[in-house]
Amino acid sequence: MKKKAYLALLAVTLLAVISIHIQWNTDENGTLMVIDNKPVDFLGAINNQWNRATRTCSAVTRLSTKDEKYQIAQSLIRNYSPPNSQAAVIAGAWAMESWTLVEVEFQDLLPSVVLIQTKDNQTHIVPNAVWSGFTQPWAAAPFIRKYLEQQVPQMPVALTRCFDPQSRSFN
């Protein structure tokens, strides 16, 4: 056989093996790559890498337990739906302008990402911008970012772009 014939045979064999093991499934949440019946959020992983490479986080502050915004956020979250919310543990908090984004875990509730806004000297949880639950099999960060950006388009995009899940629940 000639070299070109071997290359053509190799290409056909490679495509046949890939088509046996890899499929794409699409539903209302997006598209997943399925490798031997195991869903993988390949597009989410690509989105996450692109986000890390292109984002600018200089205007976003990572809050610590000593920051006033952190303490206000913790108080708001713990009082949001007592008694279960009173055991809230903040895994990460980011702030930009009048906005604070908080990743939180609970003992008896699902993990959440909560958006908080200060407006007219009043700080409140934005009710339609609370993500609660797991994201599997989807990659957590792109999935939650997209949800929050759709819910509150006036929020600074840099705030969600600089959100990287810290808790075990989302990693």
N, C-alpha and C positions, 0 to 999 in steps of 0.2 A: 504494500500500500504506500501511497505517496504521503508526504508530510501534511498536505492540506486535508486529505481524507481522515487522517488521525485526529487532526484538530477539530474537524466537523463531528466526528464520532465522539470525541471528548466533550464537546459543547452539548450535543444531544443527550449524552449520558448525564452530564452535570445538571441540565435542566430537568431531566426525568427524576433524578434523585431529589432535587430541591422541591419539585412539585409533589412528591410523595410525602415529604416531611413538613413543608411550610405552606400554610394557607393564610388568607387575610379575611377577617370577619369585621363587618361594619354594622354598628347599631346607632342609636340616638346619641350615645356618648362619644362616638368616634370610631376609629379603626384600630384593631389589634392584630398583630402578627401571631399566628398560632403555630407553634413548633411542636410536633408530635403531641397534639392535644393540650399543650400548655400555653395559655395566653401570655403574650409579652407586649408591653406598650413600647414598641420600637420607635414610633413617631413621638411619643412623649419623652423618651430618652434623648432623641435628637433635639426636640424643642428645648429641653433642659440644658443641653450642652450649648446650644445657640444662645439661649438666654444668658448663661454665665459668661459667654465670650463677648456679648454685645451690650450688656447692661452697664449703667453708670450709677453707682450707689453713693456717690459723694454727698448727696443731699439727704440721704437716709441715715438715721441714727439707730444703732443697735442699743436698746435700753438695758440697763442693769437694775437690780433690785433697789438700788439707791435713788434711781431717777423718780421724780414726782409723777411723770406720766405712767411709769410702770406701776407705781403704788395706786394711782387712781384706776388704772385698768384692772388691776387685781381686785380692788374693792367693787367695781362695777360688775365684774364677772361673777364674783362670789355671791353677790346679791341679786343676780339676774333670775335664777330659778332655784331658790332654796327649797329644801335643805341640801339637795345633791350637789348644787354648784358651790357650796361653801368649802368643799374640799378641793377646789381648783388649784392646779399646779401649773404655773406658766413655764412652758418649755422654751419660748422665745418671744421677744417683742421688738418691733421696729417702729420708728416714728418718722413722719415727714410732715412739716407744716402743721396743720390742725388735725392730722390723722394719726392713728396708732393701729397697728396690726398685731394681734396677739395670737400665738399658738398655745393652746391650753389642753391639759389632760385632766381627767376626773377619775375618781374611784368608781363611781356607779353610772356615769354618763359616757357617751361616745366622745372621742377627741374632737376638738373644735378649733376653728380659726375664726377670730372675732375682729370685726372692724369697728373702731371707736372714732368718733369725731367730736371735736370741740367747736362749738358755734355759739356766738354771743355769750361767751364765758360759761357755757353749759356743756358739760361733757356727757355723752351718751353712747350707748351701743347702737350701731346702725342695724335696725331689726331685719332688714332684707339682705344683710351682708354677713350672715353667720353661717359658716360652713360647719356641718356637724356630721361625723361618720367617717368610715374608712373609704379609701379610693381604689383598693385592689380590684382588678388587676392593673388599673391605670397608675401611671407614675403620679405621685401625690402633688408635687409642686406645680406642674403645668395644669393639672386638672383643677386645683383650687384657685390658682391665679386666674384662669379663664372664667371660672364661676364668679369670683369677686369683681373682675373687670366688667362682666356683663351686668351684674347687679347694681354696681355703683360706678357708672362711667365717668363721673366727675372727680373721682379719687385720683390722686397722682399715680400714673402708671409706674413710675420708678419705685413706689412703695411695694407694689405687688411683685415687680420684677426682682426686687432684692430680697423677697421672702424665700428662704430656704428652710424647709421643715427640719426641726431639731429633735422631735420626739421619736420614740420607737414606733409609735402608732402610724406614722407617715413614712418611715424609712424601712 
